[in-house]
């Protein structure tokens, strides 16, 4: 028997909160509220009206968009979102709407400012980081991991202009490609910030994108990053913001330890001298950068059963060897692999590897909506972890995603009493689905099931179609 939670539409954004199973009895429920969502909308001049005749108001549109990014394949289509919205309104309000046309929903989705989704994503991550238990931190400090990745999108003229395909691909055969640099919290697993730009071109590298979001790092935090970011300018920029760094030594920089100050076995302090001014940097900014950096070099070994011993050289600004022992710093850096798992969860489990939107503005909105959905799922994992008394990254993200998807249409169709029981059952189930801490896990990048033998396009589709019509022969079909 369905339960009508509201007979009119002024439920606003509570629908989104209910769909990710918020409850006053659960941890972290004060990190995202209906009032907070409405405040973000007001900040971006989004009108909030209690109008029963307005079907695709901001709350309904956001709920529908989130439902698209958590579903896969055909269920990700705009028409599928309209069908879900229609059924939701029928249950909540007893209203029938046309579910055969997605035009109105697509227009409402386009009008929803990207800034609303960006602010909600960042504020949710920041609030959860502030409210997480101290035993999830490292020496009482927040750890942030950053890494880069790429995504592709539909081959439209607008997308190609903003995010050109790789130059080695023939015109009409490639896909627009964008580069992302993402920052995640090690304690909560949530995405805290994101930079996006074309894959190639002037100032489109990962280090250049990182510079656009440097203001998002908070003082007294520690950043884990790979050796691509291990350069003088990036480390100096972090130090100017009172942010410490743990990274690998880049092979292109000569490591001279002859004048190092020894702190212990394979542990020393050295001085880096400021290089010449790069072309992209203004002279005024160059003069503000310190002429030297005092850094700590830690050399350690990682032993993997069945493999050769791997030697790592870590560069860090954590100079206090008494407080931050070398073994602790090495163990901390090895946790950077969690950022790879977070990106895999977003691109593979959530299917963001191949985007669907046809214009650059909607592509950015789709990416940020996916990030908001990712953080909302992480929020459920945090709730389950705190109730279970385990680290949140030890819980299965895939199982959390499956739980949210399974309850997406169910949660608002049951009574409040049943909702509470559903929340508790879900968190109990998520808490039991723990995954191992396997930074050294090795798996062959291969699959057993063979793909369908579909040939690849070697010419634009329109050209191949014209050729087939003219000759009556499929140009890609193997001839006998």
Beta strands, then each sheet from edge to edge (+ up, - down):
strand 1: 143-152
strand 2: 177-185
strand 3: 191-198
strand 4: 222-224
strand 5: 244-248
strand 6: 261-264
strand 7: 267-273
strand 8: 292-302
strand 9: 310-316
sheet 1: 3+ 2- 1+ 4+ 5+ 9- 8+ 7- 6+
end
